[in-house]
């Protein structure tokens, strides 16, 4: 289960961060003040998904990684 969960959490994290970046850039370059305001309000709500996905990717990566005592 951990082997399947780790890449899903990692991809979700990358997609969320990419979406934040693209939405911010797009709204700043091409959007109105209302668009910019909306993006700036919605991004912190995205943290509700981003933070658990980061924790899940990190936790499963730690569990799946090599044991430090074997080196």
mmCIF file of the N, C-alpha and C atoms, coordinates in Angstrom:
data_MODEL
# 
_entry.id   MODEL 
# 
loop_
_atom_site.group_PDB 
_atom_site.id 
_atom_site.type_symbol 
_atom_site.label_atom_id 
_atom_site.label_alt_id 
_atom_site.label_comp_id 
_atom_site.label_asym_id 
_atom_site.label_entity_id 
_atom_site.label_seq_id 
_atom_site.pdbx_PDB_ins_code 
_atom_site.Cartn_x 
_atom_site.Cartn_y 
_atom_site.Cartn_z 
_atom_site.occupancy 
_atom_site.B_iso_or_equiv 
_atom_site.pdbx_formal_charge 
_atom_site.auth_seq_id 
_atom_site.auth_comp_id 
_atom_site.auth_asym_id 
_atom_site.auth_atom_id 
_atom_site.pdbx_PDB_model_num 
ATOM 1   N N  . UNK A 1 1  ? 0.822   -1.196 0.000   1.00 0.00 ? 1  UNK A N  1 
ATOM 2   C CA . UNK A 1 1  ? 0.000   0.000  0.000   1.00 0.00 ? 1  UNK A CA 1 
ATOM 3   C C  . UNK A 1 1  ? 0.868   1.263  0.000   1.00 0.00 ? 1  UNK A C  1 
ATOM 4   N N  . UNK A 1 2  ? 1.931   1.238  0.802   1.00 0.00 ? 2  UNK A N  1 
ATOM 5   C CA . UNK A 1 2  ? 2.804   2.417  0.887   1.00 0.00 ? 2  UNK A CA 1 
ATOM 6   C C  . UNK A 1 2  ? 3.490   2.705  -0.444  1.00 0.00 ? 2  UNK A C  1 
ATOM 7   N N  . UNK A 1 3  ? 3.811   1.644  -1.175  1.00 0.00 ? 3  UNK A N  1 
ATOM 8   C CA . UNK A 1 3  ? 4.483   1.821  -2.466  1.00 0.00 ? 3  UNK A CA 1 
ATOM 9   C C  . UNK A 1 3  ? 3.568   2.494  -3.486  1.00 0.00 ? 3  UNK A C  1 
ATOM 10  N N  . UNK A 1 4  ? 2.274   2.334  -3.365  1.00 0.00 ? 4  UNK A N  1 
ATOM 11  C CA . UNK A 1 4  ? 1.336   2.986  -4.277  1.00 0.00 ? 4  UNK A CA 1 
ATOM 12  C C  . UNK A 1 4  ? 0.984   4.388  -3.791  1.00 0.00 ? 4  UNK A C  1 
ATOM 13  N N  . UNK A 1 5  ? 0.934   4.561  -2.485  1.00 0.00 ? 5  UNK A N  1 
ATOM 14  C CA . UNK A 1 5  ? 0.533   5.837  -1.907  1.00 0.00 ? 5  UNK A CA 1 
ATOM 15  C C  . UNK A 1 5  ? 1.603   6.913  -2.087  1.00 0.00 ? 5  UNK A C  1 
ATOM 16  N N  . UNK A 1 6  ? 2.858   6.531  -1.990  1.00 0.00 ? 6  UNK A N  1 
ATOM 17  C CA . UNK A 1 6  ? 3.959   7.494  -2.075  1.00 0.00 ? 6  UNK A CA 1 
ATOM 18  C C  . UNK A 1 6  ? 3.980   8.251  -3.411  1.00 0.00 ? 6  UNK A C  1 
ATOM 19  N N  . UNK A 1 7  ? 3.948   7.574  -4.568  1.00 0.00 ? 7  UNK A N  1 
ATOM 20  C CA . UNK A 1 7  ? 3.973   8.332  -5.819  1.00 0.00 ? 7  UNK A CA 1 
ATOM 21  C C  . UNK A 1 7  ? 2.705   9.155  -6.042  1.00 0.00 ? 7  UNK A C  1 
ATOM 22  N N  . UNK A 1 8  ? 1.569   8.665  -5.565  1.00 0.00 ? 8  UNK A N  1 
ATOM 23  C CA . UNK A 1 8  ? 0.327   9.436  -5.714  1.00 0.00 ? 8  UNK A CA 1 
ATOM 24  C C  . UNK A 1 8  ? 0.422   10.735 -4.921  1.00 0.00 ? 8  UNK A C  1 
ATOM 25  N N  . UNK A 1 9  ? 0.900   10.643 -3.686  1.00 0.00 ? 9  UNK A N  1 
ATOM 26  C CA . UNK A 1 9  ? 1.058   11.840 -2.858  1.00 0.00 ? 9  UNK A CA 1 
ATOM 27  C C  . UNK A 1 9  ? 2.083   12.789 -3.459  1.00 0.00 ? 9  UNK A C  1 
ATOM 28  N N  . UNK A 1 10 ? 3.159   12.247 -3.998  1.00 0.00 ? 10 UNK A N  1 
ATOM 29  C CA . UNK A 1 10 ? 4.192   13.087 -4.614  1.00 0.00 ? 10 UNK A CA 1 
ATOM 30  C C  . UNK A 1 10 ? 3.687   13.813 -5.842  1.00 0.00 ? 10 UNK A C  1 
ATOM 31  N N  . UNK A 1 11 ? 2.971   13.096 -6.700  1.00 0.00 ? 11 UNK A N  1 
ATOM 32  C CA . UNK A 1 11 ? 2.424   13.727 -7.909  1.00 0.00 ? 11 UNK A CA 1 
ATOM 33  C C  . UNK A 1 11 ? 1.377   14.773 -7.538  1.00 0.00 ? 11 UNK A C  1 
ATOM 34  N N  . UNK A 1 12 ? 0.529   14.457 -6.562  1.00 0.00 ? 12 UNK A N  1 
ATOM 35  C CA . UNK A 1 12 ? -0.480  15.426 -6.123  1.00 0.00 ? 12 UNK A CA 1 
ATOM 36  C C  . UNK A 1 12 ? 0.181   16.701 -5.611  1.00 0.00 ? 12 UNK A C  1 
ATOM 37  N N  . UNK A 1 13 ? 1.253   16.545 -4.843  1.00 0.00 ? 13 UNK A N  1 
ATOM 38  C CA . UNK A 1 13 ? 1.984   17.700 -4.315  1.00 0.00 ? 13 UNK A CA 1 
ATOM 39  C C  . UNK A 1 13 ? 2.549   18.551 -5.445  1.00 0.00 ? 13 UNK A C  1 
ATOM 40  N N  . UNK A 1 14 ? 3.169   17.912 -6.412  1.00 0.00 ? 14 UNK A N  1 
ATOM 41  C CA . UNK A 1 14 ? 3.753   18.651 -7.536  1.00 0.00 ? 14 UNK A CA 1 
ATOM 42  C C  . UNK A 1 14 ? 2.661   19.363 -8.345  1.00 0.00 ? 14 UNK A C  1 
ATOM 43  N N  . UNK A 1 15 ? 1.546   18.689 -8.557  1.00 0.00 ? 15 UNK A N  1 
ATOM 44  C CA . UNK A 1 15 ? 0.446   19.304 -9.315  1.00 0.00 ? 15 UNK A CA 1 
ATOM 45  C C  . UNK A 1 15 ? -0.147  20.505 -8.582  1.00 0.00 ? 15 UNK A C  1 
ATOM 46  N N  . UNK A 1 16 ? -0.289  20.403 -7.278  1.00 0.00 ? 16 UNK A N  1 
ATOM 47  C CA . UNK A 1 16 ? -0.841  21.525 -6.504  1.00 0.00 ? 16 UNK A CA 1 
ATOM 48  C C  . UNK A 1 16 ? 0.101   22.718 -6.555  1.00 0.00 ? 16 UNK A C  1 
ATOM 49  N N  . UNK A 1 17 ? 1.382   22.480 -6.334  1.00 0.00 ? 17 UNK A N  1 
ATOM 50  C CA . UNK A 1 17 ? 2.348   23.577 -6.374  1.00 0.00 ? 17 UNK A CA 1 
ATOM 51  C C  . UNK A 1 17 ? 2.397   24.193 -7.775  1.00 0.00 ? 17 UNK A C  1 
ATOM 52  N N  . UNK A 1 18 ? 2.370   23.352 -8.793  1.00 0.00 ? 18 UNK A N  1 
ATOM 53  C CA . UNK A 1 18 ? 2.339   23.856 -10.167 1.00 0.00 ? 18 UNK A CA 1 
ATOM 54  C C  . UNK A 1 18 ? 1.090   24.671 -10.453 1.00 0.00 ? 18 UNK A C  1 
ATOM 55  N N  . UNK A 1 19 ? -0.036  24.208 -9.950  1.00 0.00 ? 19 UNK A N  1 
ATOM 56  C CA . UNK A 1 19 ? -1.282  24.954 -10.141 1.00 0.00 ? 19 UNK A CA 1 
ATOM 57  C C  . UNK A 1 19 ? -1.211  26.314 -9.447  1.00 0.00 ? 19 UNK A C  1 
ATOM 58  N N  . UNK A 1 20 ? -0.669  26.346 -8.239  1.00 0.00 ? 20 UNK A N  1 
ATOM 59  C CA . UNK A 1 20 ? -0.498  27.626 -7.541  1.00 0.00 ? 20 UNK A CA 1 
ATOM 60  C C  . UNK A 1 20 ? 0.317   28.581 -8.408  1.00 0.00 ? 20 UNK A C  1 
ATOM 61  N N  . UNK A 1 21 ? 1.422   28.076 -8.940  1.00 0.00 ? 21 UNK A N  1 
ATOM 62  C CA . UNK A 1 21 ? 2.327   28.906 -9.723  1.00 0.00 ? 21 UNK A CA 1 
ATOM 63  C C  . UNK A 1 21 ? 1.658   29.404 -10.996 1.00 0.00 ? 21 UNK A C  1 
ATOM 64  N N  . UNK A 1 22 ? 1.031   28.491 -11.741 1.00 0.00 ? 22 UNK A N  1 
ATOM 65  C CA . UNK A 1 22 ? 0.390   28.857 -13.009 1.00 0.00 ? 22 UNK A CA 1 
ATOM 66  C C  . UNK A 1 22 ? -0.772  29.822 -12.776 1.00 0.00 ? 22 UNK A C  1 
ATOM 67  N N  . UNK A 1 23 ? -1.587  29.553 -11.772 1.00 0.00 ? 23 UNK A N  1 
ATOM 68  C CA . UNK A 1 23 ? -2.713  30.453 -11.488 1.00 0.00 ? 23 UNK A CA 1 
ATOM 69  C C  . UNK A 1 23 ? -2.237  31.836 -11.070 1.00 0.00 ? 23 UNK A C  1 
ATOM 70  N N  . UNK A 1 24 ? -1.197  31.882 -10.256 1.00 0.00 ? 24 UNK A N  1 
ATOM 71  C CA . UNK A 1 24 ? -0.667  33.175 -9.823  1.00 0.00 ? 24 UNK A CA 1 
ATOM 72  C C  . UNK A 1 24 ? -0.103  33.948 -11.011 1.00 0.00 ? 24 UNK A C  1 
ATOM 73  N N  . UNK A 1 25 ? 0.716   33.291 -11.804 1.00 0.00 ? 25 UNK A N  1 
ATOM 74  C CA . UNK A 1 25 ? 1.322   33.953 -12.960 1.00 0.00 ? 25 UNK A CA 1 
ATOM 75  C C  . UNK A 1 25 ? 0.254   34.404 -13.949 1.00 0.00 ? 25 UNK A C  1 
ATOM 76  N N  . UNK A 1 26 ? -0.687  33.517 -14.248 1.00 0.00 ? 26 UNK A N  1 
ATOM 77  C CA . UNK A 1 26 ? -1.744  33.862 -15.197 1.00 0.00 ? 26 UNK A CA 1 
ATOM 78  C C  . UNK A 1 26 ? -2.603  35.014 -14.729 1.00 0.00 ? 26 UNK A C  1 
ATOM 79  N N  . UNK A 1 27 ? -2.959  35.005 -13.454 1.00 0.00 ? 27 UNK A N  1 
ATOM 80  C CA . UNK A 1 27 ? -3.810  36.087 -12.958 1.00 0.00 ? 27 UNK A CA 1 
ATOM 81  C C  . UNK A 1 27 ? -3.049  37.409 -12.905 1.00 0.00 ? 27 UNK A C  1 
ATOM 82  N N  . UNK A 1 28 ? -1.782  37.361 -12.553 1.00 0.00 ? 28 UNK A N  1 
ATOM 83  C CA . UNK A 1 28 ? -0.996  38.592 -12.491 1.00 0.00 ? 28 UNK A CA 1 
ATOM 84  C C  . UNK A 1 28 ? -0.747  39.177 -13.883 1.00 0.00 ? 28 UNK A C  1 
ATOM 85  N N  . UNK A 1 29 ? -0.517  38.317 -14.863 1.00 0.00 ? 29 UNK A N  1 
ATOM 86  C CA . UNK A 1 29 ? -0.210  38.803 -16.209 1.00 0.00 ? 29 UNK A CA 1 
ATOM 87  C C  . UNK A 1 29 ? -1.457  39.172 -17.013 1.00 0.00 ? 29 UNK A C  1 
ATOM 88  N N  . UNK A 1 30 ? -2.510  38.370 -16.890 1.00 0.00 ? 30 UNK A N  1 
ATOM 89  C CA . UNK A 1 30 ? -3.657  38.527 -17.776 1.00 0.00 ? 30 UNK A CA 1 
ATOM 90  C C  . UNK A 1 30 ? -4.975  38.808 -17.068 1.00 0.00 ? 30 UNK A C  1 
ATOM 91  N N  . UNK A 1 31 ? -5.003  38.725 -15.767 1.00 0.00 ? 31 UNK A N  1 
ATOM 92  C CA . UNK A 1 31 ? -6.262  38.835 -15.039 1.00 0.00 ? 31 UNK A CA 1 
ATOM 93  C C  . UNK A 1 31 ? -6.588  40.244 -14.598 1.00 0.00 ? 31 UNK A C  1 
ATOM 94  N N  . UNK A 1 32 ? -7.812  40.375 -14.184 1.00 0.00 ? 32 UNK A N  1 
ATOM 95  C CA . UNK A 1 32 ? -8.267  41.639 -13.601 1.00 0.00 ? 32 UNK A CA 1 
ATOM 96  C C  . UNK A 1 32 ? -7.912  41.636 -12.116 1.00 0.00 ? 32 UNK A C  1 
ATOM 97  N N  . UNK A 1 33 ? -8.193  42.734 -11.457 1.00 0.00 ? 33 UNK A N  1 
ATOM 98  C CA . UNK A 1 33 ? -7.938  42.799 -10.021 1.00 0.00 ? 33 UNK A CA 1 
ATOM 99  C C  . UNK A 1 33 ? -8.779  41.769 -9.278  1.00 0.00 ? 33 UNK A C  1 
ATOM 100 N N  . UNK A 1 34 ? -10.000 41.533 -9.750  1.00 0.00 ? 34 UNK A N  1 
ATOM 101 C CA . UNK A 1 34 ? -10.854 40.528 -9.124  1.00 0.00 ? 34 UNK A CA 1 
ATOM 102 C C  . UNK A 1 34 ? -10.274 39.127 -9.292  1.00 0.00 ? 34 UNK A C  1 
ATOM 103 N N  . UNK A 1 35 ? -9.707  38.829 -10.469 1.00 0.00 ? 35 UNK A N  1 
ATOM 104 C CA . UNK A 1 35 ? -9.081  37.522 -10.684 1.00 0.00 ? 35 UNK A CA 1 
ATOM 105 C C  . UNK A 1 35 ? -7.894  37.332 -9.750  1.00 0.00 ? 35 UNK A C  1 
ATOM 106 N N  . UNK A 1 36 ? -7.074  38.348 -9.630  1.00 0.00 ? 36 UNK A N  1 
ATOM 107 C CA . UNK A 1 36 ? -5.899  38.272 -8.761  1.00 0.00 ? 36 UNK A CA 1 
ATOM 108 C C  . UNK A 1 36 ? -6.328  38.050 -7.318  1.00 0.00 ? 36 UNK A C  1 
ATOM 109 N N  . UNK A 1 37 ? -7.327  38.802 -6.889  1.00 0.00 ? 37 UNK A N  1 
ATOM 110 C CA . UNK A 1 37 ? -7.837  38.676 -5.522  1.00 0.00 ? 37 UNK A CA 1 
ATOM 111 C C  . UNK A 1 37 ? -8.381  37.266 -5.267  1.00 0.00 ? 37 UNK A C  1 
ATOM 112 N N  . UNK A 1 38 ? -9.111  36.740 -6.231  1.00 0.00 ? 38 UNK A N  1 
ATOM 113 C CA . UNK A 1 38 ? -9.682  35.399 -6.085  1.00 0.00 ? 38 UNK A CA 1 
ATOM 114 C C  . UNK A 1 38 ? -8.587  34.346 -5.951  1.00 0.00 ? 38 UNK A C  1 
ATOM 115 N N  . UNK A 1 39 ? -7.560  34.441 -6.782  1.00 0.00 ? 39 UNK A N  1 
ATOM 116 C CA . UNK A 1 39 ? -6.452  33.478 -6.702  1.00 0.00 ? 39 UNK A CA 1 
ATOM 117 C C  . UNK A 1 39 ? -5.751  33.585 -5.360  1.00 0.00 ? 39 UNK A C  1 
ATOM 118 N N  . UNK A 1 40 ? -5.528  34.796 -4.891  1.00 0.00 ? 40 UNK A N  1 
ATOM 119 C CA . UNK A 1 40 ? -4.837  34.983 -3.616  1.00 0.00 ? 40 UNK A CA 1 
ATOM 120 C C  . UNK A 1 40 ? -5.666  34.483 -2.438  1.00 0.00 ? 40 UNK A C  1 
ATOM 121 N N  . UNK A 1 41 ? -6.975  34.467 -2.585  1.00 0.00 ? 41 UNK A N  1 
ATOM 122 C CA . UNK A 1 41 ? -7.836  33.922 -1.534  1.00 0.00 ? 41 UNK A CA 1 
ATOM 123 C C  . UNK A 1 41 ? -7.899  32.403 -1.610  1.00 0.00 ? 41 UNK A C  1 
ATOM 124 N N  . UNK A 1 42 ? -7.907  31.850 -2.818  1.00 0.00 ? 42 UNK A N  1 
ATOM 125 C CA . UNK A 1 42 ? -8.049  30.407 -2.987  1.00 0.00 ? 42 UNK A CA 1 
ATOM 126 C C  . UNK A 1 42 ? -6.777  29.626 -2.667  1.00 0.00 ? 42 UNK A C  1 
ATOM 127 N N  . UNK A 1 43 ? -5.625  30.206 -2.881  1.00 0.00 ? 43 UNK A N  1 
ATOM 128 C CA . UNK A 1 43 ? -4.369  29.477 -2.641  1.00 0.00 ? 43 UNK A CA 1 
ATOM 129 C C  . UNK A 1 43 ? -4.239  29.021 -1.188  1.00 0.00 ? 43 UNK A C  1 
ATOM 130 N N  . UNK A 1 44 ? -4.502  29.851 -0.192  1.00 0.00 ? 44 UNK A N  1 
ATOM 131 C CA . UNK A 1 44 ? -4.424  29.324 1.181   1.00 0.00 ? 44 UNK A CA 1 
ATOM 132 C C  . UNK A 1 44 ? -5.400  28.169 1.447   1.00 0.00 ? 44 UNK A C  1 
ATOM 133 N N  . UNK A 1 45 ? -6.542  28.153 0.792   1.00 0.00 ? 45 UNK A N  1 
ATOM 134 C CA . UNK A 1 45 ? -7.453  27.019 0.926   1.00 0.00 ? 45 UNK A CA 1 
ATOM 135 C C  . UNK A 1 45 ? -6.835  25.766 0.322   1.00 0.00 ? 45 UNK A C  1 
ATOM 136 N N  . UNK A 1 46 ? -6.012  25.937 -0.691  1.00 0.00 ? 46 UNK A N  1 
ATOM 137 C CA . UNK A 1 46 ? -5.309  24.803 -1.285  1.00 0.00 ? 46 UNK A CA 1 
ATOM 138 C C  . UNK A 1 46 ? -4.305  24.173 -0.335  1.00 0.00 ? 46 UNK A C  1 
ATOM 139 N N  . UNK A 1 47 ? -3.866  24.941 0.663   1.00 0.00 ? 47 UNK A N  1 
ATOM 140 C CA . UNK A 1 47 ? -2.951  24.392 1.661   1.00 0.00 ? 47 UNK A CA 1 
ATOM 141 C C  . UNK A 1 47 ? -3.590  23.239 2.430   1.00 0.00 ? 47 UNK A C  1 
ATOM 142 N N  . UNK A 1 48 ? -4.925  23.238 2.498   1.00 0.00 ? 48 UNK A N  1 
ATOM 143 C CA . UNK A 1 48 ? -5.620  22.161 3.203   1.00 0.00 ? 48 UNK A CA 1 
ATOM 144 C C  . UNK A 1 48 ? -5.405  20.808 2.525   1.00 0.00 ? 48 UNK A C  1 
ATOM 145 N N  . UNK A 1 49 ? -5.082  20.820 1.246   1.00 0.00 ? 49 UNK A N  1 
ATOM 146 C CA . UNK A 1 49 ? -4.753  19.599 0.524   1.00 0.00 ? 49 UNK A CA 1 
ATOM 147 C C  . UNK A 1 49 ? -3.232  19.447 0.409   1.00 0.00 ? 49 UNK A C  1 
ATOM 148 N N  . UNK A 1 50 ? -2.536  20.560 0.197   1.00 0.00 ? 50 UNK A N  1 
ATOM 149 C CA . UNK A 1 50 ? -1.089  20.513 -0.015  1.00 0.00 ? 50 UNK A CA 1 
ATOM 150 C C  . UNK A 1 50 ? -0.336  19.981 1.208   1.00 0.00 ? 50 UNK A C  1 
ATOM 151 N N  . UNK A 1 51 ? -0.641  20.486 2.368   1.00 0.00 ? 51 UNK A N  1 
ATOM 152 C CA . UNK A 1 51 ? 0.119   20.111 3.566   1.00 0.00 ? 51 UNK A CA 1 
ATOM 153 C C  . UNK A 1 51 ? -0.026  18.622 3.893   1.00 0.00 ? 51 UNK A C  1 
ATOM 154 N N  . UNK A 1 52 ? -1.243  18.066 3.884   1.00 0.00 ? 52 UNK A N  1 
ATOM 155 C CA . UNK A 1 52 ? -1.328  16.616 4.117   1.00 0.00 ? 52 UNK A CA 1 
ATOM 156 C C  . UNK A 1 52 ? -0.640  15.793 3.025   1.00 0.00 ? 52 UNK A C  1 
ATOM 157 N N  . UNK A 1 53 ? -0.692  16.247 1.771   1.00 0.00 ? 53 UNK A N  1 
ATOM 158 C CA . UNK A 1 53 ? -0.035  15.478 0.717   1.00 0.00 ? 53 UNK A CA 1 
ATOM 159 C C  . UNK A 1 53 ? 1.487   15.537 0.862   1.00 0.00 ? 53 UNK A C  1 
ATOM 160 N N  . UNK A 1 54 ? 2.018   16.669 1.289   1.00 0.00 ? 54 UNK A N  1 
ATOM 161 C CA . UNK A 1 54 ? 3.453   16.766 1.575   1.00 0.00 ? 54 UNK A CA 1 
ATOM 162 C C  . UNK A 1 54 ? 3.842   15.833 2.726   1.00 0.00 ? 54 UNK A C  1 
ATOM 163 N N  . UNK A 1 55 ? 3.036   15.838 3.773   1.00 0.00 ? 55 UNK A N  1 
ATOM 164 C CA . UNK A 1 55 ? 3.316   14.983 4.922   1.00 0.00 ? 55 UNK A CA 1 
ATOM 165 C C  . UNK A 1 55 ? 3.238   13.508 4.537   1.00 0.00 ? 55 UNK A C  1 
ATOM 166 N N  . UNK A 1 56 ? 2.259   13.164 3.729   1.00 0.00 ? 56 UNK A N  1 
ATOM 167 C CA . UNK A 1 56 ? 2.101   11.777 3.299   1.00 0.00 ? 56 UNK A CA 1 
ATOM 168 C C  . UNK A 1 56 ? 3.261   11.337 2.410   1.00 0.00 ? 56 UNK A C  1 
ATOM 169 N N  . UNK A 1 57 ? 3.661   12.201 1.492   1.00 0.00 ? 57 UNK A N  1 
ATOM 170 C CA . UNK A 1 57 ? 4.801   11.869 0.626   1.00 0.00 ? 57 UNK A CA 1 
ATOM 171 C C  . UNK A 1 57 ? 6.081   11.735 1.460   1.00 0.00 ? 57 UNK A C  1 
ATOM 172 N N  . UNK A 1 58 ? 6.284   12.633 2.386   1.00 0.00 ? 58 UNK A N  1 
ATOM 173 C CA . UNK A 1 58 ? 7.477   12.559 3.232   1.00 0.00 ? 58 UNK A CA 1 
ATOM 174 C C  . UNK A 1 58 ? 7.467   11.355 4.155   1.00 0.00 ? 58 UNK A C  1 
ATOM 175 N N  . UNK A 1 59 ? 6.334   11.090 4.756   1.00 0.00 ? 59 UNK A N  1 
ATOM 176 C CA . UNK A 1 59 ? 6.234   9.960  5.677   1.00 0.00 ? 59 UNK A CA 1 
ATOM 177 C C  . UNK A 1 59 ? 6.405   8.621  4.980   1.00 0.00 ? 59 UNK A C  1 
ATOM 178 N N  . UNK A 1 60 ? 5.741   8.453  3.854   1.00 0.00 ? 60 UNK A N  1 
ATOM 179 C CA . UNK A 1 60 ? 5.881   7.185  3.134   1.00 0.00 ? 60 UNK A CA 1 
ATOM 180 C C  . UNK A 1 60 ? 7.281   7.054  2.538   1.00 0.00 ? 60 UNK A C  1 
ATOM 181 N N  . UNK A 1 61 ? 7.873   8.169  2.125   1.00 0.00 ? 61 UNK A N  1 
ATOM 182 C CA . UNK A 1 61 ? 9.251   8.124  1.623   1.00 0.00 ? 61 UNK A CA 1 
ATOM 183 C C  . UNK A 1 61 ? 10.228  7.724  2.707   1.00 0.00 ? 61 UNK A C  1 
ATOM 184 N N  . UNK A 1 62 ? 9.992   8.213  3.902   1.00 0.00 ? 62 UNK A N  1 
ATOM 185 C CA . UNK A 1 62 ? 10.852  7.853  5.030   1.00 0.00 ? 62 UNK A CA 1 
ATOM 186 C C  . UNK A 1 62 ? 10.737  6.363  5.340   1.00 0.00 ? 62 UNK A C  1 
ATOM 187 N N  . UNK A 1 63 ? 9.515   5.869  5.341   1.00 0.00 ? 63 UNK A N  1 
ATOM 188 C CA . UNK A 1 63 ? 9.289   4.452  5.638   1.00 0.00 ? 63 UNK A CA 1 
ATOM 189 C C  . UNK A 1 63 ? 9.868   3.557  4.542   1.00 0.00 ? 63 UNK A C  1 
ATOM 190 N N  . UNK A 1 64 ? 9.742   3.981  3.300   1.00 0.00 ? 64 UNK A N  1 
ATOM 191 C CA . UNK A 1 64 ? 10.221  3.164  2.190   1.00 0.00 ? 64 UNK A CA 1 
ATOM 192 C C  . UNK A 1 64 ? 11.724  3.293  1.953   1.00 0.00 ? 64 UNK A C  1 
ATOM 193 N N  . UNK A 1 65 ? 12.323  4.343  2.476   1.00 0.00 ? 65 UNK A N  1 
ATOM 194 C CA . UNK A 1 65 ? 13.746  4.585  2.228   1.00 0.00 ? 65 UNK A CA 1 
ATOM 195 C C  . UNK A 1 65 ? 14.625  3.574  2.947   1.00 0.00 ? 65 UNK A C  1 
ATOM 196 N N  . UNK A 1 66 ? 15.927  3.579  2.592   1.00 0.00 ? 66 UNK A N  1 
ATOM 197 C CA . UNK A 1 66 ? 16.851  2.644  3.242   1.00 0.00 ? 66 UNK A CA 1 
ATOM 198 C C  . UNK A 1 66 ? 17.087  3.010  4.703   1.00 0.00 ? 66 UNK A C  1 
ATOM 199 N N  . UNK A 1 67 ? 17.342  2.009  5.492   1.00 0.00 ? 67 UNK A N  1 
ATOM 200 C CA . UNK A 1 67 ? 17.632  2.212  6.904   1.00 0.00 ? 67 UNK A CA 1 
ATOM 201 C C  . UNK A 1 67 ? 19.032  2.800  7.034   1.00 0.00 ? 67 UNK A C  1 
ATOM 202 N N  . UNK A 1 68 ? 19.174  3.865  7.813   1.00 0.00 ? 68 UNK A N  1 
ATOM 203 C CA . UNK A 1 68 ? 20.475  4.536  7.946   1.00 0.00 ? 68 UNK A CA 1 
ATOM 204 C C  . UNK A 1 68 ? 21.521  3.641  8.606   1.00 0.00 ? 68 UNK A C  1 
ATOM 205 N N  . UNK A 1 69 ? 21.117  2.696  9.411   1.00 0.00 ? 69 UNK A N  1 
ATOM 206 C CA . UNK A 1 69 ? 22.064  1.851  10.120  1.00 0.00 ? 69 UNK A CA 1 
ATOM 207 C C  . UNK A 1 69 ? 22.741  0.831  9.207   1.00 0.00 ? 69 UNK A C  1 
ATOM 208 N N  . UNK A 1 70 ? 22.212  0.640  8.000   1.00 0.00 ? 70 UNK A N  1 
ATOM 209 C CA . UNK A 1 70 ? 22.825  -0.330 7.084   1.00 0.00 ? 70 UNK A CA 1 
ATOM 210 C C  . UNK A 1 70 ? 23.974  0.262  6.294   1.00 0.00 ? 70 UNK A C  1 
ATOM 211 N N  . UNK A 1 71 ? 24.223  1.556  6.417   1.00 0.00 ? 71 UNK A N  1 
ATOM 212 C CA . UNK A 1 71 ? 25.290  2.195  5.631   1.00 0.00 ? 71 UNK A CA 1 
ATOM 213 C C  . UNK A 1 71 ? 26.559  2.321  6.434   1.00 0.00 ? 71 UNK A C  1 
# 
